Amino acid sequence: MSMVTVTAPANIAFIKYWGNSKNNLPLNPSISMTLSSCVTTTTVSSAEKEEDLIFIENEGGEVSELKKDSIKNIKAYEQIERVKNIAGFKGFLTVSSKNSFPSMAGIASSASGFCALTSGVVLFTGLNNIFNDKKELSKLVRLSGSASASRSVHNGFVELKTGKSEDESFAVEIAPPDHWSLCDVIAVVSSKSKKTPSSEGHLLALTSPYLKTRIHEMQKRIGLVREAILNRDLEKIGICAEQDTISMHAVMMTSIPPLYYFTEGTMSVIHQVFKLRSSGLAVYFSIDAGANVHLICEKKDEKKVVEEFSRNEFVEKTIVNYPCPGVCQL
Ligand code: DP6
């Protein structure tokens, strides 16, 4: 095979994963929805040099080699090595990726990126049985270190289960994309890269005195979100998503040293959500490890949401997403 191309979507978590246990498993289960407009396209081919190389194309079309200068970048090279070892593949690979959205700005680019990278290498090295078994693929993607990436394997609404061993931590589909016309309008208030990547943030979570409380109080919420998806209950999922966002950011802000991802723009959008909701518009917020705000609403209100938030002086642009298929081979 001369080349393989795959696409994988990012996802927005309504219940968020933050922090790892000692054996590198997510500390809590998480539940998300795939994002149709935030997609990574990755092509894998044989390398001309005697080493694996990763190239990233930015939004402006500039291509650069991924340097091994951060935990996250090193993990990407380690993941190629891991998959090659499983396949018994001896050659070297070139992996070229392109995002359709701002990278490293809290729009889960490592979710789509690590899912596409793993899946592309899996297919190129002939591990088609793993690619076709989405539970196994999600386990392998999770080993990349970006647990959110294993949720991008599946279609639509997805839960990542955590467990006591690596074998117990995998993603499952809760409902397919066409189950519910939910919409995620991302209000981009900063397309710059965040200062602290999630890979570093997960390590800091354990230093927060609030972490225990978060893990305890979220248990009930996990069941409520699963139920809200199955019942297409926007109010329930919206309230839970907002509570979970604030709970996770409370852990971040009480870590040592503290992590603040919210900016003036983030706060302005949050206040606008409350104001619009009190005037009758059903819109809720969710914020990952970044400043940008995901606005959750139903498709019937999407135009109004885009119109209202585009007027906010901090909003650079909006990106409209619907639930979509998970990883696909092109
Ligand atoms: C806050 O390390 O999986 O998005 O943030 O894209 O680097 P990136 O991914 P990862 O951490 C995800 C953390 C989160 C919450 C979530 O998506 O569950």
Residues whose N, C-alpha, C, O or C-beta is under 5 A from the ligand:
A	BS01	DP6	A13 I15 K16 Y17 S30 A108 S109 S110 A111 G145 S146 A147 S148 A149 S198 S199 D288 A289
